[in-house]
């Protein structure tokens, strides 16, 4: 292909990389996105296209753990962390102590965040709780005490991350104390509720291909682009807004290739992912399971409270939920389940537990959200479930998350419960193995101890993808008595919530969750019929 053809077929993102960097630069996705101010994902697209055209090549790979500052982290850097703000408030306006609800209202914090911050400072011995449940300062406000050292450590991490060249802190660059602290500040999933997002990745470094021929010669391409007046800032799509405002005037436009064939329409063909979901349903029904379903919008009660997740505690951080703007709350929660669940939280009720020892908020429990886990349907099924019985659902869930090859902000789980006097952990592991081997088609499976507020014991199942490596398929366990007894069930209940999207990656031979929802169904079908790697 001659130089003119190569130049014409370059995307503006590719053009910007070619013109901005030299042959001496080592390029990464993070580097080009940060320095060229690209949207998340654009750097990966551009480098992949350049790699396919032979203009860049992979020069090395480095596996590492990185931490990226979230929007919440940037807010903490500007306004102070909840711990700092609470400490300053108590040392200033309220030296004699004040209750947590008032602290949350005064500082504009969620009650959960205020409670979590108090827990952190309480463990450090900085704050304590008085006889009337007022928060008291136990350590004087100095820079040398435990509180001062903690604040300084957090502040240092926030500042370094904000000033980092690519916006990332590498685990190997942290001190032992910083690594320990980062364990409580960073999250892989639901990171919008954390100061840092943990990113485990194999970082790929690219460089411009050596001068094998003119069409892949970076310097020759840069000169040709400059001569043609192509900067990479050309307009590719003319929008109605641009026409109305006239912002298109005087701007350069990207050339259009009229020879590109349109996407072939395949009328009446089944989406491969839909077909896969139907196959999973058929398999579970053949094993004697009954299917359950429910609305996308749920209350905090069924989504979390009925599952014995404390209302104002860090245990809910893994569920970074979407709230409804209108209406904000349900009219009522059905009895006797509301009273039983409230009692379980406050003092254990009739479950044999001591509960969480706080006053259950009956207003908060009515708040409407998009369900964040399929387990909400298991909770709603328990009050009228048959014993023995087996139930399942393929449930669409929603959590704020950064989209990548193994995470989506809305996703499907296959949720199930098995009730019976003889149900135990061995029963559960048998079903997990079936999902991993027979449904997902995995060859390597491992079980990892986990933690969920509503199960004990708790187990995570991991499978090995031939390209993506090990990743979590889902969580499971035996429901705690605080869940089952509160909802009228007196026998053991095994439960699981498995990411069926991830199972589909294995079963369909894909490498990216986003391909499941691609318009290019032909490519998905092609991959499904192609043996996996390789």
RAWO-V821057 format. One record per residue. N is the residue number from 0. PHI is phi in whole degrees, 0 to 359 (999 if undefined). OMEGA is omega in whole degrees, -180 to 180 (* if undefined). BURIAL is b if it has 9 or more other ideal C-beta (glycine too) atoms within 8 Angstrom, else e. Layout:
n = [N | N]
phi = [PHI | PHI]
omega = [OMEGA | OMEGA]
burial = [BURIAL | BURIAL]
This chain:
n = [0 | 1 | 2 | 3 | 4 | 5 | 6 | 7 | 8 | 9 | 10 | 11 | 12 | 13 | 14 | 15 | 16 | 17 | 18 | 19 | 20 | 21 | 22 | 23 | 24 | 25 | 26 | 27 | 28 | 29 | 30 | 31 | 32 | 33 | 34 | 35 | 36 | 37 | 38 | 39 | 40 | 41 | 42 | 43 | 44 | 45 | 46 | 47 | 48 | 49 | 50 | 51 | 52 | 53 | 54 | 55 | 56 | 57 | 58 | 59 | 60 | 61 | 62 | 63 | 64 | 65 | 66 | 67 | 68 | 69 | 70 | 71 | 72 | 73 | 74 | 75 | 76 | 77 | 78 | 79 | 80 | 81 | 82 | 83 | 84 | 85 | 86 | 87 | 88 | 89 | 90 | 91 | 92 | 93 | 94 | 95 | 96 | 97 | 98 | 99 | 100 | 101 | 102 | 103 | 104 | 105 | 106 | 107 | 108 | 109 | 110 | 111 | 112 | 113 | 114 | 115 | 116 | 117 | 118 | 119 | 120 | 121 | 122 | 123 | 124 | 125 | 126 | 127 | 128 | 129 | 130 | 131 | 132 | 133 | 134 | 135 | 136 | 137 | 138 | 139 | 140 | 141 | 142 | 143 | 144 | 145 | 146 | 147 | 148 | 149 | 150 | 151 | 152 | 153 | 154 | 155 | 156 | 157 | 158 | 159 | 160 | 161 | 162 | 163 | 164 | 165 | 166 | 167 | 168 | 169 | 170 | 171 | 172 | 173 | 174 | 175 | 176 | 177 | 178 | 179 | 180 | 181 | 182 | 183 | 184 | 185 | 186 | 187 | 188 | 189 | 190 | 191 | 192 | 193 | 194 | 195 | 196 | 197 | 198 | 199 | 200 | 201 | 202 | 203 | 204 | 205 | 206 | 207 | 208 | 209 | 210 | 211 | 212 | 213 | 214 | 215 | 216 | 217 | 218 | 219 | 220 | 221 | 222 | 223 | 224 | 225 | 226 | 227 | 228 | 229 | 230 | 231 | 232 | 233 | 234 | 235 | 236 | 237 | 238 | 239 | 240 | 241 | 242 | 243 | 244 | 245 | 246 | 247 | 248 | 249 | 250 | 251 | 252 | 253 | 254 | 255 | 256 | 257 | 258 | 259 | 260 | 261 | 262 | 263 | 264 | 265 | 266 | 267 | 268 | 269 | 270 | 271 | 272 | 273 | 274 | 275 | 276 | 277 | 278 | 279 | 280 | 281 | 282 | 283 | 284 | 285 | 286 | 287 | 288 | 289 | 290 | 291 | 292 | 293 | 294 | 295 | 296 | 297 | 298 | 299 | 300 | 301 | 302 | 303 | 304 | 305 | 306 | 307 | 308 | 309 | 310 | 311 | 312 | 313 | 314 | 315 | 316 | 317 | 318 | 319 | 320 | 321 | 322 | 323 | 324 | 325 | 326 | 327 | 328 | 329 | 330 | 331 | 332 | 333 | 334 | 335 | 336 | 337 | 338 | 339 | 340 | 341 | 342 | 343 | 344 | 345 | 346 | 347 | 348 | 349 | 350 | 351 | 352 | 353 | 354 | 355 | 356 | 357 | 358 | 359 | 360 | 361 | 362 | 363 | 364 | 365 | 366 | 367 | 368 | 369 | 370 | 371 | 372 | 373 | 374 | 375 | 376 | 377 | 378 | 379 | 380 | 381 | 382 | 383 | 384 | 385 | 386 | 387 | 388 | 389 | 390 | 391 | 392 | 393 | 394 | 395 | 396 | 397 | 398 | 399 | 400 | 401 | 402 | 403 | 404 | 405 | 406 | 407 | 408 | 409 | 410 | 411 | 412 | 413 | 414 | 415 | 416 | 417 | 418 | 419 | 420 | 421 | 422 | 423 | 424 | 425 | 426 | 427 | 428 | 429 | 430 | 431 | 432 | 433 | 434 | 435 | 436 | 437 | 438 | 439 | 440 | 441 | 442 | 443 | 444 | 445 | 446 | 447 | 448 | 449 | 450 | 451 | 452 | 453 | 454 | 455 | 456 | 457 | 458 | 459 | 460 | 461 | 462 | 463 | 464 | 465 | 466 | 467 | 468 | 469 | 470 | 471 | 472 | 473 | 474 | 475 | 476 | 477 | 478 | 479 | 480 | 481 | 482 | 483 | 484 | 485 | 486 | 487 | 488 | 489 | 490 | 491 | 492 | 493 | 494 | 495 | 496 | 497 | 498 | 499 | 500 | 501 | 502 | 503 | 504 | 505 | 506 | 507 | 508 | 509 | 510 | 511 | 512 | 513 | 514 | 515 | 516 | 517 | 518 | 519 | 520 | 521 | 522 | 523 | 524 | 525 | 526 | 527 | 528 | 529 | 530 | 531 | 532 | 533]
phi = [999 | 283 | 301 | 297 | 293 | 298 | 299 | 296 | 265 | 280 | 283 | 307 | 296 | 294 | 300 | 297 | 293 | 298 | 282 | 273 | 250 | 249 | 292 | 275 | 281 | 263 | 254 | 231 | 302 | 297 | 296 | 290 | 293 | 287 | 280 | 257 | 56 | 269 | 287 | 305 | 100 | 293 | 296 | 295 | 300 | 297 | 293 | 295 | 296 | 296 | 295 | 296 | 271 | 78 | 279 | 239 | 220 | 284 | 251 | 190 | 229 | 227 | 268 | 196 | 251 | 235 | 232 | 245 | 291 | 269 | 299 | 295 | 298 | 294 | 294 | 299 | 298 | 280 | 258 | 102 | 287 | 305 | 297 | 298 | 293 | 294 | 298 | 296 | 298 | 290 | 282 | 255 | 283 | 231 | 296 | 268 | 100 | 206 | 287 | 301 | 303 | 291 | 300 | 299 | 294 | 297 | 267 | 70 | 260 | 294 | 301 | 297 | 293 | 295 | 295 | 295 | 294 | 298 | 301 | 297 | 289 | 293 | 296 | 281 | 80 | 275 | 238 | 214 | 246 | 278 | 297 | 262 | 62 | 267 | 275 | 241 | 275 | 261 | 242 | 296 | 288 | 232 | 273 | 259 | 283 | 296 | 297 | 299 | 295 | 295 | 299 | 295 | 294 | 296 | 299 | 296 | 294 | 298 | 292 | 297 | 294 | 293 | 266 | 297 | 302 | 254 | 74 | 232 | 255 | 265 | 305 | 292 | 267 | 260 | 285 | 299 | 294 | 292 | 296 | 298 | 294 | 298 | 299 | 262 | 259 | 245 | 221 | 278 | 244 | 62 | 289 | 296 | 265 | 233 | 284 | 230 | 256 | 275 | 238 | 262 | 210 | 267 | 277 | 258 | 253 | 244 | 219 | 293 | 297 | 304 | 287 | 280 | 204 | 300 | 291 | 245 | 276 | 301 | 294 | 293 | 296 | 299 | 293 | 294 | 295 | 294 | 295 | 277 | 74 | 266 | 253 | 96 | 260 | 294 | 282 | 259 | 228 | 269 | 261 | 304 | 297 | 295 | 292 | 294 | 275 | 74 | 287 | 282 | 296 | 78 | 263 | 284 | 247 | 284 | 293 | 255 | 263 | 284 | 270 | 291 | 289 | 289 | 295 | 287 | 274 | 239 | 285 | 79 | 261 | 282 | 297 | 303 | 289 | 300 | 297 | 297 | 298 | 295 | 295 | 296 | 301 | 300 | 294 | 291 | 297 | 295 | 270 | 95 | 278 | 258 | 271 | 242 | 207 | 190 | 287 | 290 | 269 | 229 | 265 | 301 | 301 | 284 | 290 | 220 | 298 | 294 | 263 | 61 | 267 | 303 | 293 | 237 | 214 | 296 | 301 | 272 | 297 | 289 | 247 | 275 | 273 | 264 | 263 | 277 | 281 | 201 | 284 | 269 | 224 | 283 | 293 | 198 | 251 | 295 | 263 | 274 | 295 | 301 | 294 | 293 | 293 | 300 | 295 | 299 | 290 | 283 | 215 | 97 | 57 | 256 | 265 | 84 | 257 | 269 | 72 | 261 | 62 | 211 | 275 | 295 | 270 | 281 | 279 | 300 | 294 | 271 | 298 | 267 | 217 | 277 | 302 | 257 | 204 | 290 | 299 | 303 | 285 | 295 | 298 | 289 | 277 | 306 | 300 | 235 | 286 | 278 | 234 | 288 | 199 | 223 | 226 | 210 | 206 | 252 | 239 | 276 | 234 | 224 | 215 | 292 | 202 | 281 | 284 | 211 | 296 | 236 | 222 | 227 | 278 | 228 | 207 | 250 | 239 | 262 | 250 | 207 | 222 | 231 | 249 | 167 | 297 | 264 | 286 | 209 | 297 | 297 | 301 | 297 | 298 | 297 | 292 | 298 | 296 | 299 | 298 | 292 | 273 | 274 | 272 | 284 | 79 | 285 | 256 | 242 | 227 | 217 | 249 | 235 | 301 | 226 | 226 | 222 | 299 | 253 | 230 | 199 | 286 | 237 | 225 | 253 | 252 | 241 | 234 | 252 | 274 | 298 | 247 | 279 | 80 | 287 | 210 | 287 | 271 | 170 | 247 | 199 | 166 | 257 | 305 | 289 | 297 | 299 | 274 | 291 | 295 | 295 | 255 | 86 | 247 | 244 | 242 | 298 | 228 | 271 | 222 | 213 | 224 | 246 | 289 | 290 | 301 | 289 | 299 | 295 | 305 | 289 | 295 | 264 | 72 | 259 | 236 | 214 | 302 | 296 | 293 | 296 | 247 | 285 | 286 | 274 | 293 | 297 | 294 | 296 | 296 | 299 | 293 | 297 | 267 | 255 | 303 | 285 | 296 | 67]
omega = [-178 | -176 | -177 | 179 | 179 | -179 | -179 | -175 | 178 | 175 | 178 | 178 | 178 | -180 | -178 | 179 | -179 | -176 | -175 | -173 | 179 | -179 | -180 | -175 | 170 | -172 | 172 | 178 | -178 | -177 | -176 | 178 | -178 | -173 | 178 | 178 | -180 | 176 | 177 | -180 | -179 | 179 | 179 | 178 | -174 | -179 | 177 | 178 | 179 | 178 | 180 | -180 | 179 | -179 | 172 | 177 | 178 | -179 | 175 | 177 | 177 | 178 | -179 | 177 | -177 | 178 | -178 | 179 | 177 | 175 | 178 | 178 | 178 | 176 | 177 | -179 | -178 | -172 | -174 | 178 | 176 | 179 | 179 | -176 | 179 | -179 | 179 | 179 | -178 | 180 | -178 | -172 | -174 | -177 | -178 | 177 | -180 | -178 | -180 | 179 | -180 | 177 | -179 | 180 | -178 | -176 | -179 | 180 | 169 | 180 | 179 | -179 | 178 | 179 | 179 | 179 | 177 | 179 | 179 | -178 | 176 | 178 | 178 | -178 | -179 | 180 | 177 | -180 | -180 | -177 | -180 | 179 | 174 | -179 | -177 | 175 | -180 | -179 | 179 | -177 | 177 | 179 | -175 | -179 | -180 | 179 | 180 | 180 | 180 | -180 | -179 | -180 | 179 | -179 | 179 | 179 | 180 | -178 | -179 | 180 | -180 | -177 | -177 | -174 | -179 | 179 | -176 | 170 | -180 | -178 | -177 | 179 | -179 | 175 | 180 | 179 | 179 | 178 | 179 | 180 | -179 | 177 | 179 | -177 | -173 | 177 | 174 | -178 | -179 | -173 | 177 | 179 | -180 | -179 | -179 | 172 | 178 | -179 | 175 | -177 | 169 | -175 | -178 | 178 | -180 | 173 | 179 | -178 | 177 | -171 | 178 | 178 | -175 | -175 | 176 | 179 | -176 | -177 | 179 | 178 | -180 | 179 | -180 | 179 | 180 | -180 | -180 | 180 | -179 | -176 | -174 | 179 | -179 | 179 | -180 | -178 | 178 | -175 | 175 | -180 | 179 | 179 | -179 | -176 | -180 | -178 | 179 | -174 | 178 | -179 | 177 | 180 | 177 | 179 | 179 | 177 | -177 | -178 | -179 | -179 | 178 | 177 | -179 | 179 | 179 | -175 | 174 | 179 | -178 | 173 | -177 | -179 | 177 | 179 | 178 | 179 | 178 | 178 | 178 | 178 | -179 | -179 | -179 | 177 | 179 | 178 | 176 | 179 | 171 | -177 | 172 | -180 | -179 | -177 | 177 | -180 | -179 | 174 | 173 | -178 | -177 | -177 | -174 | -174 | 180 | 179 | 174 | 173 | -177 | -172 | -175 | -174 | -178 | 179 | -179 | -175 | 180 | 180 | -179 | -166 | 172 | 179 | 176 | 178 | -178 | -6 | -177 | -175 | 173 | -178 | -177 | 173 | -176 | 173 | 6 | -172 | 179 | -177 | -180 | 180 | 178 | 179 | 178 | 179 | -172 | -176 | -179 | 179 | -180 | -176 | -176 | -179 | 174 | 180 | -179 | 176 | 172 | 180 | -177 | -178 | -177 | 174 | -180 | -175 | 179 | -176 | -178 | -179 | 167 | -174 | -177 | -180 | 180 | -178 | 177 | -180 | 175 | 179 | -178 | -180 | -174 | -176 | -179 | -179 | 175 | 180 | -3 | -179 | 179 | -176 | 176 | 174 | 171 | -159 | 176 | -177 | -175 | 173 | 176 | -180 | 176 | -175 | 174 | -174 | -177 | 180 | 174 | 179 | 168 | -169 | 179 | 171 | 166 | -173 | -180 | 175 | 174 | -178 | 176 | -178 | -178 | -178 | 179 | -177 | 179 | 176 | -178 | -178 | 177 | 178 | 179 | 179 | 178 | 180 | -175 | -174 | -172 | -178 | -179 | -179 | -180 | 177 | -180 | -178 | 173 | -180 | -176 | 175 | -179 | 176 | 171 | -176 | -173 | 179 | 175 | 2 | 179 | -175 | 170 | 177 | -179 | 176 | -177 | 177 | -176 | -180 | -175 | -180 | -177 | 170 | -177 | 177 | 179 | 180 | -178 | 177 | 175 | -179 | 176 | 180 | 179 | 177 | -173 | -178 | 179 | -178 | 171 | -180 | -176 | 179 | 179 | 179 | 174 | -176 | 175 | 173 | -171 | 179 | -176 | 174 | -178 | 175 | -179 | 177 | 180 | -174 | -177 | 178 | -178 | -179 | -174 | -180 | -178 | 179 | 179 | -177 | -179 | 174 | -177 | -176 | -178 | 179 | 179 | 179 | 180 | -179 | -179 | -178 | 179 | 179 | -179 | -170 | 46 | *]
burial = [e | e | b | e | e | b | b | e | e | b | e | b | b | b | b | b | b | b | b | e | e | e | e | e | e | e | b | b | b | b | b | b | b | b | e | b | e | b | e | e | e | b | b | e | b | b | b | e | b | b | b | e | b | b | b | b | b | e | e | e | e | e | e | b | e | b | b | b | b | b | e | b | b | b | e | b | b | e | e | e | b | b | b | b | b | b | b | b | b | b | e | e | e | e | e | e | b | b | e | b | e | e | b | b | e | e | b | e | b | e | b | b | b | b | b | b | b | b | b | b | b | b | e | b | e | b | b | e | e | b | e | e | e | b | b | b | b | e | b | e | e | e | e | e | b | b | b | b | b | b | b | b | b | b | e | b | b | b | b | b | b | b | e | b | e | e | b | b | b | b | b | e | e | b | e | e | e | b | b | e | b | b | e | e | b | b | b | e | b | b | b | b | e | b | b | b | b | b | b | e | e | e | b | b | b | b | b | b | b | e | e | e | e | e | b | b | b | b | e | b | b | b | e | b | b | b | e | e | e | b | b | b | e | b | b | e | e | e | e | e | e | b | b | e | e | e | e | e | e | e | e | e | e | e | e | e | e | e | e | e | e | e | e | e | e | e | e | e | e | e | e | b | b | e | b | b | b | e | e | b | b | e | b | b | b | e | e | e | b | e | b | b | e | b | e | e | e | b | b | b | b | b | b | b | b | b | b | b | b | b | b | b | b | e | e | b | b | e | b | b | b | e | e | b | e | e | e | e | e | b | e | e | b | e | e | e | b | b | e | b | b | b | b | b | b | b | e | b | b | e | b | e | b | e | b | e | e | b | e | b | b | b | e | b | b | b | b | b | b | b | b | b | b | b | b | b | b | b | b | b | b | b | b | e | b | e | e | b | b | b | b | b | b | b | b | e | b | b | b | e | b | e | e | e | e | e | b | b | b | e | b | b | b | b | b | b | b | b | b | b | e | e | b | b | b | e | b | b | b | e | b | b | b | b | b | b | b | e | b | b | e | b | e | e | b | e | b | b | e | b | e | e | e | b | b | e | e | b | b | b | b | b | b | b | b | e | e | e | e | e | b | b | b | b | b | b | b | b | b | b | b | b | b | b | b | b | b | e | b | e | b | b | b | b | b | b | b | b | b | b | b | b | b | b | b | b | b | b | b | b | e | e | b | b | b | b | e | b | e | e | b | e | b | b | b | e | b | b | e | e | e | e | e | e]
